[in-house]
Amino acid sequence: MAATFAGDGGDPRLSVSAAQRPSISTAPGDGYIAPQERLLHDSAVTFEEYHYYALKTRAEEDARAKTETGRTGILQIIFPPKANIVQQSDGSGSDSPGDEKSEKRSNSVNANLAKQEQRMSVTDTEWTNASRAFRTATWAACFYLITTDILGPFGVGFSMGTLGWGPGVGLFTAFGLMAGYSGWLLWSIFLGLDSYEFPLKNYGDLAFRLYGTPYRHGVNILQTIQLICSVGLIVVSNGQALSQVSKFRLCYAVCCLIWAICGFFLGQVRTLAKFGWLANAAIYINLLLMFITMGVMAHSPPNYAISTLGSAGAIANSTTITPDPVTGAYPPIIHYGSLPNPNSLLGSINGLMQGVYAYGGAQVFIEFMAEMKRPRDFIKAMWGAQFFIYSCYLIYGCYVYHFQGQYSYQLSYQGVSVYGWQVVGNMLAITSGLIAAGLYGNIGIKVLYNNILMDLFNAPLLTTKKGKILWAIIVPIYWFVAFIIAASIPDFFGLVSVVSAFCIIQFTYSFPPWLALGFYIKKNAMQEGEGYDPATGNIIRHDTGIKRMMRGFMGGRWYVNVWNIVYLLGALATAGLGAYAAIQGLIDAFANPQLNAFSCTSPLNLNA
């Protein structure tokens, strides 16, 4: 199939014998319509057309990979080089800077392609070259982006403390495996729907191509909420860290606002490829912070004083962290083999949501693949990152729980009792957290830009001068809104649980099997002789309706579709439990007046 596409561009599914069979022709219009002449999100484009161009693009990428020299060595993985720019060609063999045709192509691609009338003047080669130029990230750089996006082990000890050894290890292992499986599903779907002609940009595009416009809007809204809340959570957690470092002498609201302002500048990085070296640094900072806190915990007691503010014992059983009223001595460290308090189901579920939050990176996998030079290599980056992340989580979480037990704090580096090491831990966490927030903000702004500004207001491409100016204006607005949302909620732990239940579970565990069902049913339903005819623009189908749907469901590996349904139902049930626990926790938080980030008093200041 790849050889056929690479050779003559024909569709291997359209054979002479198949063409003679009775068929249903569902053409999107009268004759062939070039991809660049369609709307940015055109519901008239069918699955068959998306899949045809996806196979063609994958064949071209595979053919190019065979001719490229050089291999990715260990040094290139540890220190990923700057991505290479994809060579663009119009097939004429003359691409010199002074060439008239080259200049015309440059002017066309830099036009405002969000406007359909301007896309009409762009040739097929210019359109695909514009898409190729956007794809520069390597799989090694993507490994660091995924790890930076997901790796945040500092709440794992707390989660273990609310679940106990058995459930904690078991659930983190299960969530890690299923997060990897979800990533594999998204990768498979992406390869079957993305192309130079119809590039996938974000998670919502998958929902649109498989289920339609309403689902695209729903997914985009949910992704926007998650990303902006994630940015806000990091701003607030960095604010808490800075307030602890300053010994609460600096106004808490200012501590948080400082990091929002830093985001104004960090957010000016537009492409994910340029985030590669930042992501590289963030991983090593996190590892250094893990090793430092592990050493300190082994040689000093927990930070008993702040255990009432957000430790595992405060959630599961407050009596286990309450000092003796006579001697003032705190209870000894306790470990549990199973749930610490079976009667406190809400506390255990909220701890479980911390585990879900730990693996919440799939919502930006599509954006990563969209900027990769060869998306097929994403699977190496994804599984490598997932194994590395799982290993860090399990080792570090068990270590923290062993030495601190029920005193394991939400942010482990704030749970050490030596002030000097608190300062070191907080400053390292601030640095890596700011990089992660920059990554979330980058993706979040692109979701808004591609789906609102370009769709509704014909905003220019981000590669144009006007697009870059507009990006620079949007970045501070986005970060300020993220700060306002997170700062207005007094319960940091509760906000994490809400984001996990309503957003992260969906993008990491619910949506992938749901999207996979739609993709495999449509793909397996296609018979010999069916598909997209590039010469006429017609879509050939031999049947429609329930019969076609059932053939797609039972075709190929039908048991995978059955498993995906079970997986989807289990994820939705987990999300429902998490949502109930999170909402109940927020109700309790708002019922009892607490401090938020608009106050000068830090929530960590017990003497306030």
Buried (B, 14 or more C-beta within 10 A) or exposed (E): EBEBBBEEEEBEBBEEEBEEEEBEEEBBEEEBBBBBBBEBBBEEBBBBBBBBBBBBBBBBBBBBEEEEEEEBEEEBBEEBEEBEEBEBBBEEEEEEEEEEEBEBBBEBBBBBBBBBEBBEEBBBBBBBBBBBBBBBBBBBBBBBBBBBBBBBBBBBBBBBBBBBBEBBBEBBEEBBEBBBBBBBBBBBBBBBBBBBBBBBBBBBBBBBBBBEEEBBBBBBEBBBBBBBBBBBBBBBBBBBBBBBBBEBEBBBBEBBBBBBEBBBEBBBBBBBBBBBBBBBBBBEBBBBBBEBBBEBBEEEBBBBEBBBBBBBBBBBBBEBBBBEEEEEEBBEBBEBEEBBBEEBEBBBBBBBBBBBBBBBBBBBBBBBBBBBBBBBBBBBBBBBBBEBBBEBBBBBBBBBBBBBBBBBBBBBBBBBBBEEBBBBBBBBBBBBBBBBBBBBBBBBBBBBBBBEBBBEEBBBBBBBEEBBEBBEEBBBEBBBBBBBBBBEBBBBBBBBBBBBBBBBBBBBBBBBBBBBBBBBBBBBBBBEBBBBBBEEBBBBBBBEEEEBEEBBBBBBEEEBBEBBEEBBEBBBEBBEBBBBBBBBBBEEBEEEEBBBBEBBBBBBBEEE
